[in-house]
Amino acid sequence: MSKWNLIVDVAECTNCQLCTLSAMDEYVGNDWPGVSAPMPRHGHRWIDILQNERGQAPTIDIAYVPVTCNHCDNAPCVEKGKGAVRKRDDGIVIFDPAKAKGRKDLVDACPYGHVWWNEELQLPQAWPFDAHLIDQGWDKTRGHQACPTGAMRAIKVEDAEMARLARDEQLETMKPELGTRPRVYYKNLWRYSKCFIAGSVAAEANGAVDCVEGARARLLKDGAEVATALTDNYGDFKFDKLIPESGRYTIEISAFGRSRTVDATLGKSVSLGEIRL
């Protein structure tokens, strides 16, 4: 049977917040029986945006990651809910507005922190994949509809096809080690979860300092080569997709018969600035 999945491309998210606002527009003050009671006007962000700033001046980038209920196949909230939370045949997880009333314990059941407590209604709530619209024949969610960059797309496919897409597009899920089998997948998640080491190579000639294009940069760890790169026309190089807190690295720079070695300790992303040959 085909099931719903959400694919988010981190590289395309610009933090416009339209997915967040579309969820609020759909649920604040609106009651969708069997799917969702009204969402509070303030406080709740059923679709939220995480932000990660990497590096230091002059090399900085920022990644934005929309997060929401993952509609897990092995959802802890469903197991703990004992009927108050159900998993539909199409993959969507629903917090029953009647059966879940008073069940504040279900907020802590989510290891991702995507269940919200509605104090006024005494109700745990999460984004229900716009199931009421899906049931009316919609082929996308409001967030998918509102996204101007194509960063968010909802698709309904067989599990085997979703597995193929995940392989082909190198999709990842949040915290796969939990074994919850989320149905929200991320492309280019390394922009948020991994680190980089970057720098800019320059050299002095005829009394002037200029950037060096085409210098060879080698990244070494414990004496073994991890990656190589050539500097661009601004003299810049960047080694990305490195593991945070992975310790000490050595960067070897060579050009014009000259060379320079620089050490860097990687906790978070590191910008080495100018490296003068």
Backbone bond lengths (Angstrom), bond angles and torsions (degrees), N, CA, C in turn:
res aa  C-N    CA-C-N  psi(-1)  N-CA   C-N-CA  omega(-1)  CA-C   N-CA-C  phi
1 M - - - 1.467 - - 1.524 109.98 -
2 S 1.319 116.75 138.58 1.460 120.99 176.95 1.524 110.24 -70.08
3 K 1.335 115.49 142.63 1.463 121.01 -178.86 1.522 109.75 -133.69
4 W 1.335 114.68 157.32 1.460 120.47 -177.21 1.523 111.61 -83.29
5 N 1.328 114.51 141.47 1.460 123.12 176.08 1.524 108.41 -140.37
6 L 1.314 115.92 155.28 1.463 121.18 176.07 1.523 108.25 -119.43
7 I 1.338 116.32 129.56 1.460 121.78 177.76 1.518 108.52 -114.15
8 V 1.331 116.24 127.37 1.468 122.05 -179.18 1.525 108.40 -120.52
9 D 1.331 116.62 125.54 1.466 122.06 176.75 1.529 108.09 -97.22
10 V 1.315 115.61 106.05 1.470 120.93 -176.98 1.526 111.22 -60.49
11 A 1.331 117.14 -34.06 1.462 120.96 -178.56 1.522 112.43 -66.88
12 E 1.337 117.28 -20.58 1.463 120.65 -177.12 1.529 113.37 -100.52
13 C 1.343 117.88 -9.40 1.464 120.27 -178.62 1.524 110.02 -78.27
14 T 1.333 116.43 127.70 1.471 122.30 -178.06 1.527 112.62 -109.95
15 N 1.324 117.65 8.86 1.469 122.18 -179.62 1.529 111.84 64.56
16 C 1.317 116.89 34.28 1.470 119.55 178.48 1.521 111.43 -72.52
17 Q 1.342 117.14 -18.10 1.467 123.56 176.73 1.533 113.73 71.83
18 L 1.334 118.11 10.05 1.460 118.84 -177.73 1.529 112.31 -68.11
19 C 1.333 117.98 -30.75 1.468 118.84 176.19 1.527 110.37 -67.30
20 T 1.336 115.86 -40.23 1.462 120.95 177.17 1.525 110.75 -62.37
21 L 1.319 115.34 -46.10 1.469 120.34 -178.59 1.517 111.41 -68.44
22 S 1.327 117.64 -34.81 1.463 119.41 179.78 1.529 110.73 -66.32
23 A 1.341 116.90 -36.04 1.459 120.05 176.14 1.518 110.60 -65.26
24 M 1.322 116.93 -42.42 1.460 120.00 178.14 1.527 110.78 -64.25
25 D 1.328 116.12 -41.15 1.460 119.83 179.62 1.527 111.42 -62.13
26 E 1.330 115.82 -35.68 1.460 120.34 -176.70 1.525 112.92 -77.72
27 Y 1.340 117.03 -30.50 1.468 119.14 -169.58 1.529 115.34 -115.79
28 V 1.317 119.38 -26.13 1.464 119.89 179.51 1.526 109.41 -64.94
29 G 1.316 115.90 119.32 1.464 120.85 178.28 1.515 114.75 78.08
30 N 1.338 117.48 0.59 1.465 120.69 -178.58 1.524 111.23 -112.93
31 D 1.311 115.89 133.61 1.458 122.26 179.60 1.525 108.54 -106.60
32 W 1.329 115.88 120.55 1.462 120.35 177.69 1.528 107.44 -115.18
33 P 1.343 117.68 92.01 1.470 122.76 -173.45 1.524 112.37 -52.06
34 G 1.341 114.69 134.14 1.449 121.37 179.62 1.512 114.46 82.16
35 V 1.332 116.76 -12.95 1.467 121.49 -178.30 1.516 111.59 -119.12
36 S 1.324 117.04 -49.84 1.465 119.70 -177.00 1.515 111.49 -161.64
37 A 1.338 115.62 137.04 1.449 121.62 167.01 1.532 107.60 -80.97
38 P 1.330 118.88 167.20 1.469 120.34 -177.35 1.526 112.94 -58.05
39 M 1.308 115.14 141.89 1.467 123.62 175.91 1.525 108.77 -83.46
40 P 1.334 119.43 138.33 1.472 120.71 176.97 1.527 111.28 -60.02
41 R 1.320 115.51 150.32 1.462 120.33 -179.17 1.526 111.39 -68.57
42 H 1.330 116.74 -33.57 1.465 120.36 -175.51 1.535 110.60 -123.48
43 G 1.319 115.47 148.65 1.454 121.70 171.61 1.503 115.37 97.32
44 H 1.330 117.28 -45.04 1.459 120.27 -175.50 1.522 111.90 -81.57
45 R 1.338 115.00 139.58 1.471 121.69 173.56 1.525 107.01 -134.93
46 W 1.325 115.40 82.54 1.462 119.79 -176.12 1.522 111.14 -63.07
47 I 1.321 117.85 -29.24 1.465 122.79 166.18 1.517 105.55 -117.24
48 D 1.317 116.08 112.72 1.463 121.73 -176.22 1.530 108.91 -111.16
49 I 1.325 116.47 166.26 1.460 121.46 179.32 1.526 109.20 -123.78
50 L 1.340 115.91 115.12 1.457 120.63 173.28 1.526 108.98 -83.46
51 Q 1.329 116.28 152.01 1.460 121.12 -179.01 1.520 109.92 -133.40
52 N 1.323 116.59 137.52 1.458 121.29 177.44 1.523 109.37 -136.45
53 E 1.339 115.82 117.36 1.461 121.39 176.81 1.519 108.07 -95.90
54 R 1.329 115.79 124.51 1.459 120.63 -176.59 1.529 110.18 -112.58
55 G 1.339 114.86 139.00 1.448 120.61 173.36 1.518 114.15 89.26
56 Q 1.325 114.57 -174.20 1.457 122.80 178.48 1.531 107.26 -137.29
57 A 1.321 116.58 162.35 1.462 119.75 178.61 1.526 109.15 -57.87
58 P 1.342 117.78 137.16 1.472 127.00 10.40 1.531 114.42 -94.82
59 T 1.329 118.90 5.19 1.468 120.45 -178.24 1.520 109.63 -114.52
60 I 1.311 115.41 104.16 1.465 121.91 -178.50 1.519 108.27 -135.99
61 D 1.311 117.50 138.38 1.461 119.59 166.52 1.520 109.01 -137.74
62 I 1.316 115.27 159.14 1.461 121.90 -176.90 1.522 108.55 -127.45
63 A 1.309 116.29 133.24 1.459 121.71 176.67 1.525 109.24 -114.63
64 Y 1.327 114.93 141.93 1.458 121.54 177.77 1.525 108.93 -119.69
65 V 1.336 115.89 133.70 1.462 120.80 -175.07 1.529 110.12 -128.52
66 P 1.331 118.29 107.83 1.464 119.86 173.06 1.529 110.09 -67.17
67 V 1.310 116.70 131.60 1.462 121.57 178.81 1.523 109.43 -129.23
68 T 1.318 115.55 151.19 1.454 121.15 -178.11 1.522 108.82 -164.14
69 C 1.309 117.30 -174.63 1.461 120.91 172.61 1.523 108.36 -53.19
70 N 1.326 116.83 130.18 1.459 121.58 -175.72 1.529 113.75 -86.85
71 H 1.319 117.71 -3.82 1.463 122.06 179.14 1.526 110.94 48.17
72 C 1.332 113.45 51.21 1.465 122.11 -173.65 1.535 111.87 -64.25
73 D 1.318 115.51 145.65 1.455 119.98 174.43 1.525 111.32 -73.98
74 N 1.345 116.11 -32.70 1.466 121.14 174.40 1.524 108.96 -109.92
75 A 1.308 115.87 59.19 1.463 121.38 -171.91 1.526 111.77 -74.01
76 P 1.347 118.18 121.80 1.469 120.69 176.54 1.523 112.74 -60.13
77 C 1.342 116.98 -32.06 1.462 119.74 -179.48 1.529 111.03 -67.13
78 V 1.341 116.97 -36.08 1.462 120.51 178.50 1.524 109.98 -66.71
79 E 1.319 115.38 -43.68 1.465 119.50 -179.52 1.523 111.49 -63.92
80 K 1.341 115.90 -43.34 1.461 119.59 -178.17 1.521 111.68 -76.19
81 G 1.328 116.72 -26.51 1.463 120.73 -175.13 1.513 114.66 -68.87
82 K 1.331 117.30 -27.34 1.469 120.89 178.99 1.522 111.92 50.36
83 G 1.331 115.93 50.42 1.461 120.85 179.12 1.510 114.07 101.69
84 A 1.324 117.98 -20.49 1.461 120.61 178.20 1.525 111.14 -74.26
85 V 1.329 115.94 -24.52 1.461 122.44 175.94 1.520 106.74 -126.84
86 R 1.318 116.77 132.26 1.462 119.10 -177.26 1.533 111.04 -128.56
87 K 1.314 114.48 152.94 1.455 122.42 176.78 1.524 107.76 -106.15
88 R 1.320 116.77 115.69 1.456 120.48 -179.80 1.529 110.94 -74.29
89 D 1.313 115.67 162.39 1.455 120.63 179.80 1.531 111.85 -64.01
90 D 1.336 117.00 -24.02 1.467 120.05 -179.92 1.529 112.26 -89.96
91 G 1.348 117.19 11.69 1.457 121.29 174.19 1.513 115.58 94.26
92 I 1.312 118.72 -9.31 1.459 122.41 -175.70 1.533 110.61 -83.33
93 V 1.335 116.05 135.24 1.468 122.68 176.63 1.527 109.06 -96.84
94 I 1.322 116.31 130.35 1.467 122.21 -177.69 1.527 110.29 -123.04
95 F 1.331 116.27 128.03 1.468 122.06 169.13 1.528 107.06 -87.29
96 D 1.326 116.53 108.14 1.456 120.67 -176.29 1.528 109.65 -63.85
97 P 1.333 117.89 118.74 1.475 120.76 -175.47 1.524 113.67 -60.90
98 A 1.319 117.99 -23.60 1.461 120.58 179.69 1.530 111.03 -92.50
99 K 1.318 117.41 -49.37 1.464 121.35 -174.83 1.525 113.48 -73.01
100 A 1.357 116.84 -25.11 1.464 119.59 -176.96 1.528 112.94 -89.36
101 K 1.317 118.00 -1.43 1.462 121.07 -176.83 1.533 110.69 -59.01
102 G 1.330 115.26 131.23 1.454 121.76 179.32 1.516 114.84 83.33
103 R 1.318 118.40 -3.97 1.459 122.07 -175.16 1.541 111.34 -89.23
104 K 1.327 116.54 67.65 1.466 120.40 179.26 1.522 111.24 -65.91
105 D 1.341 116.77 -21.58 1.460 119.83 178.82 1.526 112.40 -62.97
106 L 1.332 117.31 -20.35 1.461 120.50 -178.69 1.526 112.26 -74.69
107 V 1.331 116.88 -17.68 1.472 119.90 176.96 1.521 109.78 -62.92
108 D 1.325 115.67 -44.95 1.465 120.06 -177.88 1.523 112.86 -79.11
109 A 1.318 117.88 -7.91 1.462 120.28 179.56 1.520 111.68 -70.99
110 C 1.332 116.87 -24.34 1.466 120.77 -178.05 1.525 110.14 -83.40
111 P 1.330 119.05 116.55 1.467 121.02 -179.06 1.526 112.87 -73.46
112 Y 1.326 117.14 -7.66 1.464 121.62 179.72 1.531 113.02 -98.69
113 G 1.335 116.41 -9.99 1.458 119.64 -179.66 1.509 114.03 74.78
114 H 1.351 117.74 29.29 1.459 120.67 -175.66 1.519 113.86 -106.22
115 V 1.346 116.57 16.52 1.466 120.97 173.59 1.520 107.71 -108.48
116 W 1.314 116.23 129.54 1.471 122.50 -175.32 1.525 110.20 -110.55
117 W 1.330 115.40 146.26 1.463 120.65 179.95 1.516 109.50 -100.26
118 N 1.317 116.03 121.43 1.457 122.81 176.06 1.524 107.55 -91.65
119 E 1.326 116.11 101.33 1.468 121.21 -174.77 1.518 111.51 -64.85
120 E 1.319 116.90 -39.51 1.462 120.71 -178.28 1.524 111.49 -63.96
121 L 1.334 116.70 -43.78 1.460 120.98 -178.03 1.525 112.62 -93.63
122 Q 1.360 116.90 -4.06 1.468 121.40 -177.34 1.530 110.31 52.70
123 L 1.335 113.57 55.62 1.452 119.36 -170.70 1.527 111.68 -144.06
124 P 1.351 118.65 131.47 1.460 120.37 171.03 1.532 108.87 -78.01
125 Q 1.327 116.11 139.26 1.455 119.83 -176.68 1.534 110.94 -138.14
126 A 1.313 115.18 151.35 1.460 121.76 174.88 1.519 108.02 -149.97
127 W 1.311 115.67 161.92 1.463 119.41 179.71 1.527 110.34 -64.95
128 P 1.342 118.82 121.23 1.471 121.57 -172.96 1.521 114.00 -92.41
129 F 1.327 117.63 27.59 1.468 122.36 178.39 1.531 110.78 59.21
130 D 1.330 115.81 26.40 1.468 120.99 -179.03 1.531 111.06 50.80
131 A 1.328 114.96 45.01 1.465 120.47 -174.26 1.529 112.49 -60.32
132 H 1.335 117.65 -32.48 1.457 119.42 179.60 1.527 111.35 -65.67
133 L 1.345 116.63 -31.93 1.463 120.09 176.22 1.531 110.94 -77.21
134 I 1.326 116.36 -39.69 1.459 121.09 176.38 1.526 109.64 -57.22
135 D 1.341 115.91 -42.37 1.471 120.42 -178.62 1.525 111.98 -68.75
136 Q 1.335 116.44 -18.19 1.468 120.14 176.34 1.527 112.12 -90.16
137 G 1.337 116.11 0.56 1.458 119.13 177.05 1.511 115.65 107.17
138 W 1.340 117.24 3.52 1.466 119.31 177.70 1.528 109.67 -64.71
139 D 1.347 116.53 144.41 1.458 120.58 177.26 1.522 111.78 -108.09
140 K 1.337 116.20 14.75 1.463 121.44 178.02 1.520 108.64 -156.05
141 T 1.316 117.26 166.11 1.465 121.94 175.35 1.517 109.63 -91.71
142 R 1.322 116.33 169.68 1.463 120.00 176.63 1.526 111.10 -62.86
143 G 1.345 117.14 -38.83 1.456 119.85 178.42 1.511 112.07 -62.87
144 H 1.334 116.50 -42.06 1.464 121.71 175.62 1.521 109.77 -60.45
145 Q 1.319 116.59 -45.50 1.461 121.52 -179.32 1.526 111.94 -62.48
146 A 1.340 116.60 -38.34 1.465 120.91 -173.37 1.522 113.75 -83.87
147 C 1.345 117.86 -19.80 1.465 120.48 -173.47 1.531 111.05 -67.91
148 P 1.337 118.54 119.42 1.471 120.53 -176.00 1.524 114.07 -82.11
149 T 1.327 118.14 -12.52 1.462 120.92 -175.38 1.525 113.48 -108.20
150 G 1.325 117.07 -5.40 1.460 119.95 -176.22 1.509 113.26 78.46
151 A 1.335 116.80 16.79 1.460 120.57 -178.77 1.517 112.13 -70.20
152 M 1.328 117.59 -24.11 1.466 121.63 -176.10 1.517 109.23 -123.53
153 R 1.330 116.35 128.06 1.459 119.81 176.63 1.523 110.03 -143.77
154 A 1.309 115.59 134.89 1.451 122.51 176.22 1.520 108.45 -99.45
155 I 1.333 116.77 132.98 1.462 120.38 178.64 1.523 109.49 -134.66
156 K 1.330 115.37 147.77 1.459 121.23 176.94 1.518 107.83 -116.70
157 V 1.333 115.97 111.27 1.456 121.32 -176.85 1.526 109.60 -142.77
158 E 1.317 115.16 166.41 1.459 120.71 172.84 1.532 109.17 -66.47
159 D 1.319 116.69 153.67 1.464 120.58 -178.89 1.527 112.01 -58.81
160 A 1.328 117.05 -37.63 1.467 120.20 179.81 1.523 110.84 -64.17
161 E 1.320 116.75 -38.83 1.467 120.19 178.23 1.520 111.11 -69.10
162 M 1.338 116.80 -37.29 1.458 120.02 178.00 1.525 110.31 -65.70
163 A 1.319 117.06 -38.43 1.460 120.92 177.32 1.524 110.55 -63.53
164 R 1.331 116.55 -39.04 1.467 120.03 177.65 1.525 111.09 -65.42
165 L 1.338 116.62 -43.83 1.466 120.45 177.61 1.524 111.37 -60.14
166 A 1.337 115.37 -41.45 1.460 119.71 -179.75 1.525 110.60 -61.49
167 R 1.331 116.67 -39.42 1.468 120.28 178.23 1.528 111.25 -69.88
168 D 1.321 115.95 -48.85 1.462 120.37 -174.49 1.527 112.81 -66.88
169 E 1.333 116.55 -37.38 1.460 120.87 -177.17 1.522 112.59 -98.64
170 Q 1.338 116.79 5.75 1.457 123.02 179.69 1.536 111.20 53.34
171 L 1.317 114.84 50.65 1.457 121.15 -179.56 1.523 110.22 -82.80
172 E 1.333 115.05 148.51 1.459 121.47 178.44 1.521 109.44 -128.81
173 T 1.313 115.96 162.56 1.459 121.34 172.31 1.521 108.68 -116.78
174 M 1.316 115.81 162.99 1.454 120.77 176.86 1.531 110.48 -75.27
175 K 1.312 116.05 133.83 1.463 123.26 174.86 1.538 112.91 47.90
176 P 1.333 117.76 56.87 1.466 119.45 -178.69 1.529 112.75 -61.17
177 E 1.343 115.85 -21.56 1.465 119.06 -178.70 1.529 112.42 -65.69
178 L 1.337 117.60 -15.56 1.459 120.40 179.58 1.527 112.38 -74.73
179 G 1.317 116.90 -19.16 1.457 120.27 179.13 1.510 114.53 72.92
180 T 1.343 117.94 21.32 1.460 121.05 -178.03 1.529 113.17 -84.16
181 R 1.328 117.24 -13.26 1.466 123.88 179.40 1.535 112.07 54.82
182 P 1.341 116.11 67.01 1.464 120.51 179.54 1.523 112.75 -64.43
183 R 1.326 115.71 155.22 1.455 122.21 174.36 1.535 111.59 -107.92
184 V 1.312 116.53 12.36 1.468 121.51 170.51 1.522 106.52 -106.32
185 Y 1.333 115.54 119.18 1.461 122.26 -175.75 1.529 109.91 -112.82
186 Y 1.347 115.27 150.10 1.462 120.66 -177.96 1.522 111.45 -123.83
187 K 1.319 114.94 132.77 1.460 122.05 171.95 1.524 108.05 -100.87
188 N 1.323 116.43 141.34 1.473 121.67 -179.36 1.524 112.44 59.42
189 L 1.328 116.58 34.98 1.459 120.26 178.68 1.528 111.63 -64.56
190 W 1.333 117.12 -21.62 1.467 120.77 177.54 1.523 111.97 -57.52
191 R 1.328 117.15 -24.98 1.466 119.89 177.01 1.533 111.08 -61.06
192 Y 1.328 115.85 -24.71 1.465 121.80 179.95 1.519 112.21 -102.19
193 S 1.327 116.72 -37.64 1.464 120.41 -168.49 1.528 115.07 -98.28
194 K 1.328 118.64 -19.12 1.456 121.64 -176.65 1.537 111.05 -107.71
195 C 1.329 115.59 176.12 1.470 121.37 -175.84 1.526 111.12 -123.72
196 F 1.334 115.45 169.76 1.460 119.94 176.07 1.523 110.83 -136.36
197 I 1.327 114.60 160.10 1.463 123.03 167.33 1.521 106.43 -121.73
198 A 1.319 116.77 125.17 1.462 121.03 -176.07 1.519 110.40 -134.59
199 G 1.319 115.25 160.02 1.460 120.34 177.35 1.514 110.42 -165.88
200 S 1.316 115.53 178.02 1.456 121.84 -179.55 1.522 108.54 -134.92
201 V 1.320 116.80 127.78 1.459 122.34 -175.52 1.526 110.11 -98.65
202 A 1.333 115.23 131.98 1.467 120.91 178.85 1.520 109.38 -137.18
203 A 1.322 115.56 159.66 1.464 120.93 178.71 1.519 108.84 -147.21
204 E 1.321 115.15 153.60 1.471 121.09 179.01 1.526 109.64 -99.23
205 A 1.323 115.80 132.49 1.464 121.65 177.17 1.520 108.98 -148.29
206 N 1.314 115.64 131.94 1.465 121.61 178.87 1.527 112.23 54.59
207 G 1.325 115.15 38.32 1.456 120.22 176.04 1.508 114.86 79.73
208 A 1.319 117.76 5.35 1.462 120.59 -179.55 1.530 109.49 -126.22
209 V 1.324 115.63 146.15 1.456 121.88 176.92 1.521 108.70 -102.20
210 D 1.320 116.02 128.05 1.461 119.65 -178.88 1.527 109.04 -138.16
211 C 1.337 115.40 159.63 1.457 119.93 177.63 1.522 109.36 -70.20
212 V 1.328 115.35 155.10 1.463 121.43 -177.21 1.517 108.85 -112.17
213 E 1.322 115.72 113.75 1.465 120.46 175.94 1.528 109.44 -88.28
214 G 1.320 116.50 140.21 1.455 121.10 175.31 1.518 114.98 82.60
215 A 1.327 118.39 8.43 1.458 119.79 175.01 1.526 108.85 -67.33
216 R 1.316 115.27 145.10 1.466 120.35 -179.04 1.524 109.37 -92.46
217 A 1.329 115.39 127.21 1.460 121.09 177.89 1.528 108.65 -116.70
218 R 1.317 116.16 130.24 1.459 122.28 177.41 1.524 109.31 -117.98
219 L 1.326 115.78 134.10 1.460 121.29 177.25 1.517 108.13 -105.30
220 L 1.329 115.78 121.97 1.460 121.79 -177.31 1.525 110.78 -119.87
221 K 1.325 115.46 144.57 1.467 120.99 172.40 1.515 107.61 -135.69
222 D 1.327 115.75 123.40 1.466 121.88 -177.44 1.526 111.19 53.85
223 G 1.344 115.29 35.99 1.451 121.40 177.08 1.512 115.65 83.75
224 A 1.324 117.83 -7.85 1.463 121.76 -179.34 1.524 110.23 -99.34
225 E 1.323 116.13 140.17 1.458 120.61 -179.68 1.526 110.18 -73.79
226 V 1.316 115.48 126.84 1.460 121.81 178.88 1.516 110.91 -96.48
227 A 1.345 116.69 -42.05 1.465 121.22 -177.31 1.519 109.21 -162.55
228 T 1.328 115.89 162.26 1.458 122.17 174.45 1.518 109.00 -132.07
229 A 1.321 115.78 157.62 1.464 120.75 178.74 1.521 109.22 -156.55
230 L 1.335 115.77 156.71 1.451 122.15 172.49 1.521 108.08 -110.20
231 T 1.318 117.15 139.74 1.457 120.51 179.50 1.527 110.06 -69.33
232 D 1.327 115.92 147.30 1.463 120.52 178.67 1.525 110.68 -83.22
233 N 1.318 117.58 -169.74 1.467 119.93 -175.84 1.526 113.12 -71.47
234 Y 1.332 116.80 -7.01 1.462 120.27 172.80 1.527 111.02 -99.62
235 G 1.313 116.68 2.45 1.465 121.01 -178.63 1.515 114.10 81.86
236 D 1.319 116.66 10.16 1.470 120.85 -173.81 1.528 112.01 -90.24
237 F 1.327 115.94 145.00 1.461 122.66 169.90 1.521 108.21 -135.80
238 K 1.333 114.62 159.09 1.463 119.37 -178.16 1.523 109.26 -154.56
239 F 1.325 115.97 126.73 1.451 122.35 172.70 1.526 107.54 -107.47
240 D 1.333 115.86 115.15 1.464 120.02 -173.77 1.522 110.82 -114.99
241 K 1.328 115.13 177.95 1.462 124.80 179.79 1.534 111.82 63.59
242 L 1.335 115.90 33.91 1.464 120.56 177.42 1.530 109.73 -90.75
243 I 1.309 115.83 153.18 1.463 121.18 -176.48 1.533 110.11 -78.78
244 P 1.323 118.27 128.43 1.465 120.35 177.62 1.527 111.57 -58.00
245 E 1.329 115.39 149.13 1.464 122.16 177.87 1.531 112.33 57.17
246 S 1.334 116.64 32.04 1.466 119.74 -176.83 1.518 113.23 -91.96
247 G 1.341 117.27 4.97 1.457 119.78 168.78 1.513 116.04 90.95
248 R 1.325 114.33 -148.80 1.461 121.21 -168.73 1.528 112.37 -86.73
249 Y 1.330 115.07 136.78 1.457 123.68 175.02 1.530 108.56 -128.63
250 T 1.339 115.37 158.80 1.452 122.01 173.63 1.528 108.48 -120.77
251 I 1.321 115.69 134.88 1.461 120.87 178.03 1.523 108.05 -114.65
252 E 1.330 116.36 121.75 1.468 122.04 177.71 1.521 108.92 -104.83
253 I 1.325 116.81 125.81 1.458 123.12 179.83 1.522 108.52 -114.65
254 S 1.337 117.08 133.77 1.463 119.82 177.28 1.522 110.69 -143.31
255 A 1.347 115.77 140.48 1.466 122.99 176.53 1.524 108.16 -171.83
256 F 1.320 116.41 146.77 1.474 122.41 176.99 1.527 112.22 56.67
257 G 1.314 117.55 29.97 1.458 119.76 -178.60 1.506 114.15 76.83
258 R 1.315 116.93 3.41 1.469 121.27 177.23 1.532 108.89 -106.79
259 S 1.331 115.70 158.11 1.462 119.53 178.40 1.522 110.06 -146.81
260 R 1.332 113.49 160.28 1.468 120.63 179.71 1.518 107.86 -151.88
261 T 1.305 116.60 139.62 1.461 122.20 178.02 1.523 109.62 -118.13
262 V 1.344 115.60 133.05 1.465 121.83 -179.25 1.522 108.35 -131.35
263 D 1.314 116.62 138.08 1.467 121.38 175.68 1.521 110.04 -99.93
264 A 1.316 115.28 147.97 1.466 121.00 176.75 1.517 109.16 -143.56
265 T 1.320 116.84 137.53 1.459 122.05 175.64 1.514 108.14 -105.54
266 L 1.329 115.71 120.51 1.455 120.79 -173.39 1.522 110.89 -96.18
267 G 1.333 114.48 107.55 1.445 121.13 165.74 1.516 105.13 -100.33
268 K 1.350 113.55 -75.15 1.458 121.02 168.20 1.527 107.46 -104.62
269 S 1.322 116.97 -177.55 1.461 120.91 -176.77 1.519 111.78 -57.44
270 V 1.337 115.53 144.89 1.463 121.99 -175.08 1.524 110.28 -124.25
271 S 1.331 116.13 128.73 1.456 122.20 170.48 1.521 107.59 -108.08
272 L 1.323 116.38 115.86 1.472 120.96 -175.12 1.522 113.41 -82.61
273 G 1.335 116.37 -9.74 1.468 118.69 -178.17 1.518 111.00 71.79
274 E 1.337 115.88 -150.57 1.463 120.16 -177.45 1.520 111.56 -78.35
275 I 1.323 114.71 133.98 1.457 122.13 173.59 1.526 106.43 -115.68
276 R 1.311 116.32 111.56 1.469 121.92 -174.71 1.536 110.32 -90.17
277 L 1.315 116.70 123.43 1.462 120.71 176.53 1.533 110.26 -80.27
